[in-house]
Amino acid sequence: MSSNSTLTALRRTVEQLRLEASVERIKVSQAAADLQQFCLQNASKDALVVGVPAGSNPFREPRSCTLL
């Protein structure tokens, strides 16, 4: 039984390696350029870059209410 389970594990490993070898890859320089372009295109929508409008900020300090 031990050699049978070893053989099964090796077959799974080979299948996983074949799967990983068939994945389409791109150069790191191309991936970095694509990422930079994406960031620049979406910077106007990024709350960390442009800030959050005061009216829609869920983390703003609560306003105190006073009754006169």
N, CA, C and O atoms as a Maestro MAE file, in Angstrom:
{
 s_m_m2io_version
 :::
 2.0.0
}

f_m_ct {
 s_m_title
 :::
 protein
 m_atom[272] {
  # First column is atom index #
  i_m_mmod_type
  r_m_x_coord
  r_m_y_coord
  r_m_z_coord
  i_m_residue_number
  s_m_chain_name
  s_m_pdb_residue_name
  s_m_pdb_atom_name
  i_m_atomic_number
  :::
  1 25 0.819 -1.210 0.000 1 A "MET " " N  " 7
  2 3 0.000 0.000 0.000 1 A "MET " " CA " 6
  3 2 0.854 1.261 0.000 1 A "MET " " C  " 6
  4 15 0.442 2.277 -0.561 1 A "MET " " O  " 8
  5 25 2.004 1.222 0.601 2 A "SER " " N  " 7
  6 3 2.849 2.405 0.688 2 A "SER " " CA " 6
  7 2 3.340 2.836 -0.690 2 A "SER " " C  " 6
  8 15 3.331 4.027 -1.002 2 A "SER " " O  " 8
  9 25 3.771 1.877 -1.524 3 A "SER " " N  " 7
  10 3 4.263 2.246 -2.848 3 A "SER " " CA " 6
  11 2 3.122 2.743 -3.734 3 A "SER " " C  " 6
  12 15 3.332 3.591 -4.601 3 A "SER " " O  " 8
  13 25 1.913 2.216 -3.518 4 A "ASN " " N  " 7
  14 3 0.741 2.661 -4.283 4 A "ASN " " CA " 6
  15 2 0.392 4.110 -3.933 4 A "ASN " " C  " 6
  16 15 0.089 4.901 -4.826 4 A "ASN " " O  " 8
  17 25 0.430 4.460 -2.664 5 A "SER " " N  " 7
  18 3 0.117 5.834 -2.265 5 A "SER " " CA " 6
  19 2 1.223 6.788 -2.713 5 A "SER " " C  " 6
  20 15 0.954 7.943 -3.041 5 A "SER " " O  " 8
  21 25 2.468 6.305 -2.726 6 A "THR " " N  " 7
  22 3 3.567 7.123 -3.215 6 A "THR " " CA " 6
  23 2 3.407 7.393 -4.704 6 A "THR " " C  " 6
  24 15 3.627 8.512 -5.167 6 A "THR " " O  " 8
  25 25 3.026 6.373 -5.443 7 A "LEU " " N  " 7
  26 3 2.810 6.524 -6.875 7 A "LEU " " CA " 6
  27 2 1.680 7.513 -7.163 7 A "LEU " " C  " 6
  28 15 1.783 8.326 -8.081 7 A "LEU " " O  " 8
  29 25 0.617 7.443 -6.390 8 A "THR " " N  " 7
  30 3 -0.513 8.368 -6.546 8 A "THR " " CA " 6
  31 2 -0.071 9.797 -6.250 8 A "THR " " C  " 6
  32 15 -0.447 10.726 -6.964 8 A "THR " " O  " 8
  33 25 0.719 9.973 -5.209 9 A "ALA " " N  " 7
  34 3 1.201 11.307 -4.856 9 A "ALA " " CA " 6
  35 2 2.112 11.852 -5.950 9 A "ALA " " C  " 6
  36 15 2.041 13.034 -6.285 9 A "ALA " " O  " 8
  37 25 2.957 11.008 -6.501 10 A "LEU " " N  " 7
  38 3 3.841 11.448 -7.584 10 A "LEU " " CA " 6
  39 2 3.051 11.822 -8.830 10 A "LEU " " C  " 6
  40 15 3.393 12.787 -9.513 10 A "LEU " " O  " 8
  41 25 2.005 11.074 -9.130 11 A "ARG " " N  " 7
  42 3 1.162 11.398 -10.292 11 A "ARG " " CA " 6
  43 2 0.479 12.749 -10.097 11 A "ARG " " C  " 6
  44 15 0.382 13.544 -11.032 11 A "ARG " " O  " 8
  45 25 0.008 13.003 -8.881 12 A "ARG " " N  " 7
  46 3 -0.613 14.300 -8.594 12 A "ARG " " CA " 6
  47 2 0.396 15.431 -8.756 12 A "ARG " " C  " 6
  48 15 0.075 16.496 -9.284 12 A "ARG " " O  " 8
  49 25 1.619 15.185 -8.296 13 A "THR " " N  " 7
  50 3 2.667 16.196 -8.421 13 A "THR " " CA " 6
  51 2 2.980 16.479 -9.881 13 A "THR " " C  " 6
  52 15 3.103 17.639 -10.274 13 A "THR " " O  " 8
  53 25 3.108 15.440 -10.683 14 A "VAL " " N  " 7
  54 3 3.384 15.607 -12.106 14 A "VAL " " CA " 6
  55 2 2.244 16.353 -12.783 14 A "VAL " " C  " 6
  56 15 2.487 17.234 -13.607 14 A "VAL " " O  " 8
  57 25 1.012 16.016 -12.450 15 A "GLU " " N  " 7
  58 3 -0.146 16.698 -13.043 15 A "GLU " " CA " 6
  59 2 -0.153 18.177 -12.665 15 A "GLU " " C  " 6
  60 15 -0.451 19.029 -13.502 15 A "GLU " " O  " 8
  61 25 0.172 18.485 -11.413 16 A "GLN " " N  " 7
  62 3 0.226 19.878 -10.967 16 A "GLN " " CA " 6
  63 2 1.339 20.627 -11.700 16 A "GLN " " C  " 6
  64 15 1.146 21.771 -12.111 16 A "GLN " " O  " 8
  65 25 2.481 20.002 -11.864 17 A "LEU " " N  " 7
  66 3 3.577 20.640 -12.580 17 A "LEU " " CA " 6
  67 2 3.225 20.888 -14.049 17 A "LEU " " C  " 6
  68 15 3.586 21.925 -14.607 17 A "LEU " " O  " 8
  69 25 2.529 19.952 -14.670 18 A "ARG " " N  " 7
  70 3 2.090 20.154 -16.057 18 A "ARG " " CA " 6
  71 2 1.122 21.322 -16.150 18 A "ARG " " C  " 6
  72 15 1.196 22.127 -17.078 18 A "ARG " " O  " 8
  73 25 0.224 21.410 -15.195 19 A "LEU " " N  " 7
  74 3 -0.737 22.504 -15.164 19 A "LEU " " CA " 6
  75 2 -0.014 23.846 -15.020 19 A "LEU " " C  " 6
  76 15 -0.322 24.798 -15.737 19 A "LEU " " O  " 8
  77 25 0.936 23.919 -14.106 20 A "GLU " " N  " 7
  78 3 1.672 25.156 -13.882 20 A "GLU " " CA " 6
  79 2 2.540 25.516 -15.086 20 A "GLU " " C  " 6
  80 15 2.712 26.697 -15.389 20 A "GLU " " O  " 8
  81 25 3.084 24.522 -15.770 21 A "ALA " " N  " 7
  82 3 3.915 24.784 -16.946 21 A "ALA " " CA " 6
  83 2 3.086 25.316 -18.107 21 A "ALA " " C  " 6
  84 15 3.619 26.010 -18.974 21 A "ALA " " O  " 8
  85 25 1.808 25.008 -18.140 22 A "SER " " N  " 7
  86 3 0.964 25.446 -19.253 22 A "SER " " CA " 6
  87 2 0.374 26.846 -19.047 22 A "SER " " C  " 6
  88 15 -0.281 27.376 -19.945 22 A "SER " " O  " 8
  89 25 0.598 27.442 -17.887 23 A "VAL " " N  " 7
  90 3 0.069 28.771 -17.608 23 A "VAL " " CA " 6
  91 2 0.823 29.795 -18.446 23 A "VAL " " C  " 6
  92 15 2.053 29.784 -18.499 23 A "VAL " " O  " 8
  93 25 0.067 30.688 -19.106 24 A "GLU " " N  " 7
  94 3 0.686 31.728 -19.923 24 A "GLU " " CA " 6
  95 2 1.335 32.763 -19.017 24 A "GLU " " C  " 6
  96 15 0.722 33.225 -18.055 24 A "GLU " " O  " 8
  97 25 2.545 33.116 -19.316 25 A "ARG " " N  " 7
  98 3 3.288 34.065 -18.500 25 A "ARG " " CA " 6
  99 2 3.646 35.301 -19.328 25 A "ARG " " C  " 6
  100 15 3.783 35.241 -20.550 25 A "ARG " " O  " 8
  101 25 3.792 36.429 -18.611 26 A "ILE " " N  " 7
  102 3 4.266 37.644 -19.260 26 A "ILE " " CA " 6
  103 2 5.502 38.124 -18.508 26 A "ILE " " C  " 6
  104 15 5.738 37.728 -17.367 26 A "ILE " " O  " 8
  105 25 6.284 38.974 -19.155 27 A "LYS " " N  " 7
  106 3 7.494 39.495 -18.525 27 A "LYS " " CA " 6
  107 2 7.127 40.424 -17.382 27 A "LYS " " C  " 6
  108 15 6.087 41.083 -17.411 27 A "LYS " " O  " 8
  109 25 7.986 40.472 -16.379 28 A "VAL " " N  " 7
  110 3 7.756 41.330 -15.223 28 A "VAL " " CA " 6
  111 2 7.677 42.794 -15.647 28 A "VAL " " C  " 6
  112 15 6.874 43.555 -15.107 28 A "VAL " " O  " 8
  113 25 8.501 43.188 -16.604 29 A "SER " " N  " 7
  114 3 8.477 44.573 -17.059 29 A "SER " " CA " 6
  115 2 7.123 44.925 -17.669 29 A "SER " " C  " 6
  116 15 6.633 46.039 -17.484 29 A "SER " " O  " 8
  117 25 6.515 43.987 -18.395 30 A "GLN " " N  " 7
  118 3 5.198 44.225 -18.984 30 A "GLN " " CA " 6
  119 2 4.130 44.275 -17.900 30 A "GLN " " C  " 6
  120 15 3.231 45.113 -17.956 30 A "GLN " " O  " 8
  121 25 4.221 43.389 -16.918 31 A "ALA " " N  " 7
  122 3 3.253 43.390 -15.820 31 A "ALA " " CA " 6
  123 2 3.351 44.689 -15.024 31 A "ALA " " C  " 6
  124 15 2.329 45.246 -14.621 31 A "ALA " " O  " 8
  125 25 4.568 45.173 -14.794 32 A "ALA " " N  " 7
  126 3 4.752 46.423 -14.055 32 A "ALA " " CA " 6
  127 2 4.191 47.608 -14.839 32 A "ALA " " C  " 6
  128 15 3.565 48.499 -14.266 32 A "ALA " " O  " 8
  129 25 4.418 47.611 -16.142 33 A "ALA " " N  " 7
  130 3 3.880 48.697 -16.975 33 A "ALA " " CA " 6
  131 2 2.354 48.679 -16.982 33 A "ALA " " C  " 6
  132 15 1.719 49.731 -16.910 33 A "ALA " " O  " 8
  133 25 1.770 47.497 -17.068 34 A "ASP " " N  " 7
  134 3 0.313 47.372 -17.033 34 A "ASP " " CA " 6
  135 2 -0.248 47.841 -15.693 34 A "ASP " " C  " 6
  136 15 -1.274 48.518 -15.644 34 A "ASP " " O  " 8
  137 25 0.428 47.477 -14.614 35 A "LEU " " N  " 7
  138 3 -0.019 47.881 -13.281 35 A "LEU " " CA " 6
  139 2 0.076 49.390 -13.108 35 A "LEU " " C  " 6
  140 15 -0.828 50.012 -12.551 35 A "LEU " " O  " 8
  141 25 1.163 49.977 -13.582 36 A "GLN " " N  " 7
  142 3 1.329 51.421 -13.499 36 A "GLN " " CA " 6
  143 2 0.241 52.136 -14.306 36 A "GLN " " C  " 6
  144 15 -0.332 53.121 -13.840 36 A "GLN " " O  " 8
  145 25 -0.039 51.646 -15.501 37 A "GLN " " N  " 7
  146 3 -1.082 52.249 -16.326 37 A "GLN " " CA " 6
  147 2 -2.445 52.148 -15.654 37 A "GLN " " C  " 6
  148 15 -3.218 53.106 -15.675 37 A "GLN " " O  " 8
  149 25 -2.746 50.998 -15.058 38 A "PHE " " N  " 7
  150 3 -4.014 50.822 -14.352 38 A "PHE " " CA " 6
  151 2 -4.135 51.805 -13.194 38 A "PHE " " C  " 6
  152 15 -5.185 52.417 -12.999 38 A "PHE " " O  " 8
  153 25 -3.057 51.954 -12.427 39 A "CYS " " N  " 7
  154 3 -3.084 52.862 -11.279 39 A "CYS " " CA " 6
  155 2 -3.309 54.306 -11.719 39 A "CYS " " C  " 6
  156 15 -4.079 55.039 -11.099 39 A "CYS " " O  " 8
  157 25 -2.633 54.708 -12.788 40 A "LEU " " N  " 7
  158 3 -2.799 56.073 -13.279 40 A "LEU " " CA " 6
  159 2 -4.202 56.320 -13.820 40 A "LEU " " C  " 6
  160 15 -4.755 57.404 -13.637 40 A "LEU " " O  " 8
  161 25 -4.779 55.323 -14.485 41 A "GLN " " N  " 7
  162 3 -6.130 55.474 -15.034 41 A "GLN " " CA " 6
  163 2 -7.179 55.555 -13.935 41 A "GLN " " C  " 6
  164 15 -8.200 56.218 -14.113 41 A "GLN " " O  " 8
  165 25 -6.951 54.895 -12.804 42 A "ASN " " N  " 7
  166 3 -7.954 54.836 -11.748 42 A "ASN " " CA " 6
  167 2 -7.626 55.708 -10.547 42 A "ASN " " C  " 6
  168 15 -8.298 55.608 -9.520 42 A "ASN " " O  " 8
  169 25 -6.614 56.556 -10.645 43 A "ALA " " N  " 7
  170 3 -6.220 57.402 -9.521 43 A "ALA " " CA " 6
  171 2 -7.339 58.359 -9.115 43 A "ALA " " C  " 6
  172 15 -7.492 58.669 -7.934 43 A "ALA " " O  " 8
  173 25 -8.108 58.821 -10.071 44 A "SER " " N  " 7
  174 3 -9.179 59.775 -9.743 44 A "SER " " CA " 6
  175 2 -10.309 59.131 -8.948 44 A "SER " " C  " 6
  176 15 -11.112 59.840 -8.342 44 A "SER " " O  " 8
  177 25 -10.387 57.806 -8.938 45 A "LYS " " N  " 7
  178 3 -11.434 57.095 -8.199 45 A "LYS " " CA " 6
  179 2 -10.933 56.539 -6.875 45 A "LYS " " C  " 6
  180 15 -11.709 55.970 -6.108 45 A "LYS " " O  " 8
  181 25 -9.639 56.698 -6.599 46 A "ASP " " N  " 7
  182 3 -9.027 56.107 -5.415 46 A "ASP " " CA " 6
  183 2 -9.189 57.036 -4.217 46 A "ASP " " C  " 6
  184 15 -8.695 58.163 -4.230 46 A "ASP " " O  " 8
  185 25 -9.870 56.571 -3.199 47 A "ALA " " N  " 7
  186 3 -10.127 57.386 -2.013 47 A "ALA " " CA " 6
  187 2 -8.840 57.714 -1.260 47 A "ALA " " C  " 6
  188 15 -8.776 58.739 -0.582 47 A "ALA " " O  " 8
  189 25 -7.830 56.880 -1.362 48 A "LEU " " N  " 7
  190 3 -6.574 57.167 -0.685 48 A "LEU " " CA " 6
  191 2 -5.807 58.291 -1.374 48 A "LEU " " C  " 6
  192 15 -4.975 58.943 -0.744 48 A "LEU " " O  " 8
  193 25 -6.073 58.529 -2.656 49 A "VAL " " N  " 7
  194 3 -5.383 59.571 -3.401 49 A "VAL " " CA " 6
  195 2 -6.161 60.880 -3.338 49 A "VAL " " C  " 6
  196 15 -5.585 61.927 -3.042 49 A "VAL " " O  " 8
  197 25 -7.459 60.834 -3.613 50 A "VAL " " N  " 7
  198 3 -8.254 62.064 -3.699 50 A "VAL " " CA " 6
  199 2 -9.021 62.377 -2.418 50 A "VAL " " C  " 6
  200 15 -9.581 63.467 -2.293 50 A "VAL " " O  " 8
  201 25 -9.060 61.462 -1.480 51 A "GLY " " N  " 7
  202 3 -9.786 61.689 -0.244 51 A "GLY " " CA " 6
  203 2 -11.249 61.279 -0.365 51 A "GLY " " C  " 6
  204 15 -11.742 60.982 -1.453 51 A "GLY " " O  " 8
  205 25 -11.918 61.271 0.760 52 A "VAL " " N  " 7
  206 3 -13.317 60.878 0.817 52 A "VAL " " CA " 6
  207 2 -14.147 62.119 1.083 52 A "VAL " " C  " 6
  208 15 -13.820 62.883 1.991 52 A "VAL " " O  " 8
  209 25 -15.211 62.347 0.321 53 A "PRO " " N  " 7
  210 3 -16.075 63.499 0.596 53 A "PRO " " CA " 6
  211 2 -16.610 63.451 2.026 53 A "PRO " " C  " 6
  212 15 -16.960 62.381 2.525 53 A "PRO " " O  " 8
  213 25 -16.672 64.590 2.671 54 A "ALA " " N  " 7
  214 3 -17.075 64.646 4.084 54 A "ALA " " CA " 6
  215 2 -18.470 64.057 4.308 54 A "ALA " " C  " 6
  216 15 -18.714 63.448 5.350 54 A "ALA " " O  " 8
  217 25 -19.375 64.224 3.368 55 A "GLY " " N  " 7
  218 3 -20.735 63.733 3.551 55 A "GLY " " CA " 6
  219 2 -20.861 62.223 3.480 55 A "GLY " " C  " 6
  220 15 -21.794 61.661 4.053 55 A "GLY " " O  " 8
  221 25 -19.952 61.553 2.797 56 A "SER " " N  " 7
  222 3 -20.074 60.100 2.642 56 A "SER " " CA " 6
  223 2 -18.993 59.334 3.397 56 A "SER " " C  " 6
  224 15 -18.814 58.139 3.158 56 A "SER " " O  " 8
  225 25 -18.276 59.984 4.294 57 A "ASN " " N  " 7
  226 3 -17.212 59.335 5.049 57 A "ASN " " CA " 6
  227 2 -17.802 58.611 6.260 57 A "ASN " " C  " 6
  228 15 -18.268 59.274 7.186 57 A "ASN " " O  " 8
  229 25 -17.798 57.281 6.288 58 A "PRO " " N  " 7
  230 3 -18.373 56.566 7.429 58 A "PRO " " CA " 6
  231 2 -17.498 56.640 8.674 58 A "PRO " " C  " 6
  232 15 -17.941 56.231 9.747 58 A "PRO " " O  " 8
  233 25 -16.263 57.151 8.570 59 A "PHE " " N  " 7
  234 3 -15.353 57.201 9.708 59 A "PHE " " CA " 6
  235 2 -15.206 58.607 10.293 59 A "PHE " " C  " 6
  236 15 -14.353 58.832 11.151 59 A "PHE " " O  " 8
  237 25 -16.028 59.554 9.835 60 A "ARG " " N  " 7
  238 3 -15.922 60.912 10.362 60 A "ARG " " CA " 6
  239 2 -16.394 60.945 11.822 60 A "ARG " " C  " 6
  240 15 -17.136 60.078 12.284 60 A "ARG " " O  " 8
  241 25 -15.943 61.955 12.505 61 A "GLU " " N  " 7
  242 3 -16.344 62.130 13.906 61 A "GLU " " CA " 6
  243 2 -17.843 62.417 13.960 61 A "GLU " " C  " 6
  244 15 -18.355 63.216 13.176 61 A "GLU " " O  " 8
  245 25 -18.541 61.767 14.881 62 A "PRO " " N  " 7
  246 3 -19.991 62.038 14.964 62 A "PRO " " CA " 6
  247 2 -20.241 63.485 15.426 62 A "PRO " " C  " 6
  248 15 -19.519 64.031 16.260 62 A "PRO " " O  " 8
  249 25 -21.263 64.060 14.862 63 A "ARG " " N  " 7
  250 3 -21.621 65.429 15.240 63 A "ARG " " CA " 6
  251 2 -22.461 65.364 16.510 63 A "ARG " " C  " 6
  252 15 -23.263 64.453 16.718 63 A "ARG " " O  " 8
  253 25 -22.240 66.364 17.341 64 A "SER " " N  " 7
  254 3 -23.050 66.404 18.569 64 A "SER " " CA " 6
  255 2 -24.338 67.145 18.269 64 A "SER " " C  " 6
  256 15 -24.369 68.073 17.461 64 A "SER " " O  " 8
  257 25 -25.373 66.728 18.917 65 A "CYS " " N  " 7
  258 3 -26.683 67.321 18.701 65 A "CYS " " CA " 6
  259 2 -27.073 68.093 19.955 65 A "CYS " " C  " 6
  260 15 -27.054 67.543 21.056 65 A "CYS " " O  " 8
  261 25 -27.423 69.354 19.795 66 A "THR " " N  " 7
  262 3 -27.855 70.148 20.929 66 A "THR " " CA " 6
  263 2 -29.273 70.644 20.690 66 A "THR " " C  " 6
  264 15 -29.607 71.099 19.596 66 A "THR " " O  " 8
  265 25 -30.081 70.556 21.696 67 A "LEU " " N  " 7
  266 3 -31.460 71.039 21.602 67 A "LEU " " CA " 6
  267 2 -31.552 72.365 22.344 67 A "LEU " " C  " 6
  268 15 -31.054 72.506 23.461 67 A "LEU " " O  " 8
  269 25 -32.174 73.297 21.725 68 A "LEU " " N  " 7
  270 3 -32.332 74.616 22.332 68 A "LEU " " CA " 6
  271 2 -33.717 74.811 22.830 68 A "LEU " " C  " 6
  272 15 -34.035 75.869 23.374 68 A "LEU " " O  " 8
  :::
 }
 m_bond[271] {
  # First column is bond index #
  i_m_from
  i_m_to
  i_m_order
  :::
  1 1 2 1
  2 2 3 1
  3 3 4 2
  4 3 5 1
  5 5 6 1
  6 6 7 1
  7 7 8 2
  8 7 9 1
  9 9 10 1
  10 10 11 1
  11 11 12 2
  12 11 13 1
  13 13 14 1
  14 14 15 1
  15 15 16 2
  16 15 17 1
  17 17 18 1
  18 18 19 1
  19 19 20 2
  20 19 21 1
  21 21 22 1
  22 22 23 1
  23 23 24 2
  24 23 25 1
  25 25 26 1
  26 26 27 1
  27 27 28 2
  28 27 29 1
  29 29 30 1
  30 30 31 1
  31 31 32 2
  32 31 33 1
  33 33 34 1
  34 34 35 1
  35 35 36 2
  36 35 37 1
  37 37 38 1
  38 38 39 1
  39 39 40 2
  40 39 41 1
  41 41 42 1
  42 42 43 1
  43 43 44 2
  44 43 45 1
  45 45 46 1
  46 46 47 1
  47 47 48 2
  48 47 49 1
  49 49 50 1
  50 50 51 1
  51 51 52 2
  52 51 53 1
  53 53 54 1
  54 54 55 1
  55 55 56 2
  56 55 57 1
  57 57 58 1
  58 58 59 1
  59 59 60 2
  60 59 61 1
  61 61 62 1
  62 62 63 1
  63 63 64 2
  64 63 65 1
  65 65 66 1
  66 66 67 1
  67 67 68 2
  68 67 69 1
  69 69 70 1
  70 70 71 1
  71 71 72 2
  72 71 73 1
  73 73 74 1
  74 74 75 1
  75 75 76 2
  76 75 77 1
  77 77 78 1
  78 78 79 1
  79 79 80 2
  80 79 81 1
  81 81 82 1
  82 82 83 1
  83 83 84 2
  84 83 85 1
  85 85 86 1
  86 86 87 1
  87 87 88 2
  88 87 89 1
  89 89 90 1
  90 90 91 1
  91 91 92 2
  92 91 93 1
  93 93 94 1
  94 94 95 1
  95 95 96 2
  96 95 97 1
  97 97 98 1
  98 98 99 1
  99 99 100 2
  100 99 101 1
  101 101 102 1
  102 102 103 1
  103 103 104 2
  104 103 105 1
  105 105 106 1
  106 106 107 1
  107 107 108 2
  108 107 109 1
  109 109 110 1
  110 110 111 1
  111 111 112 2
  112 111 113 1
  113 113 114 1
  114 114 115 1
  115 115 116 2
  116 115 117 1
  117 117 118 1
  118 118 119 1
  119 119 120 2
  120 119 121 1
  121 121 122 1
  122 122 123 1
  123 123 124 2
  124 123 125 1
  125 125 126 1
  126 126 127 1
  127 127 128 2
  128 127 129 1
  129 129 130 1
  130 130 131 1
  131 131 132 2
  132 131 133 1
  133 133 134 1
  134 134 135 1
  135 135 136 2
  136 135 137 1
  137 137 138 1
  138 138 139 1
  139 139 140 2
  140 139 141 1
  141 141 142 1
  142 142 143 1
  143 143 144 2
  144 143 145 1
  145 145 146 1
  146 146 147 1
  147 147 148 2
  148 147 149 1
  149 149 150 1
  150 150 151 1
  151 151 152 2
  152 151 153 1
  153 153 154 1
  154 154 155 1
  155 155 156 2
  156 155 157 1
  157 157 158 1
  158 158 159 1
  159 159 160 2
  160 159 161 1
  161 161 162 1
  162 162 163 1
  163 163 164 2
  164 163 165 1
  165 165 166 1
  166 166 167 1
  167 167 168 2
  168 167 169 1
  169 169 170 1
  170 170 171 1
  171 171 172 2
  172 171 173 1
  173 173 174 1
  174 174 175 1
  175 175 176 2
  176 175 177 1
  177 177 178 1
  178 178 179 1
  179 179 180 2
  180 179 181 1
  181 181 182 1
  182 182 183 1
  183 183 184 2
  184 183 185 1
  185 185 186 1
  186 186 187 1
  187 187 188 2
  188 187 189 1
  189 189 190 1
  190 190 191 1
  191 191 192 2
  192 191 193 1
  193 193 194 1
  194 194 195 1
  195 195 196 2
  196 195 197 1
  197 197 198 1
  198 198 199 1
  199 199 200 2
  200 199 201 1
  201 201 202 1
  202 202 203 1
  203 203 204 2
  204 203 205 1
  205 205 206 1
  206 206 207 1
  207 207 208 2
  208 207 209 1
  209 209 210 1
  210 210 211 1
  211 211 212 2
  212 211 213 1
  213 213 214 1
  214 214 215 1
  215 215 216 2
  216 215 217 1
  217 217 218 1
  218 218 219 1
  219 219 220 2
  220 219 221 1
  221 221 222 1
  222 222 223 1
  223 223 224 2
  224 223 225 1
  225 225 226 1
  226 226 227 1
  227 227 228 2
  228 227 229 1
  229 229 230 1
  230 230 231 1
  231 231 232 2
  232 231 233 1
  233 233 234 1
  234 234 235 1
  235 235 236 2
  236 235 237 1
  237 237 238 1
  238 238 239 1
  239 239 240 2
  240 239 241 1
  241 241 242 1
  242 242 243 1
  243 243 244 2
  244 243 245 1
  245 245 246 1
  246 246 247 1
  247 247 248 2
  248 247 249 1
  249 249 250 1
  250 250 251 1
  251 251 252 2
  252 251 253 1
  253 253 254 1
  254 254 255 1
  255 255 256 2
  256 255 257 1
  257 257 258 1
  258 258 259 1
  259 259 260 2
  260 259 261 1
  261 261 262 1
  262 262 263 1
  263 263 264 2
  264 263 265 1
  265 265 266 1
  266 266 267 1
  267 267 268 2
  268 267 269 1
  269 269 270 1
  270 270 271 1
  271 271 272 2
  :::
 }
}
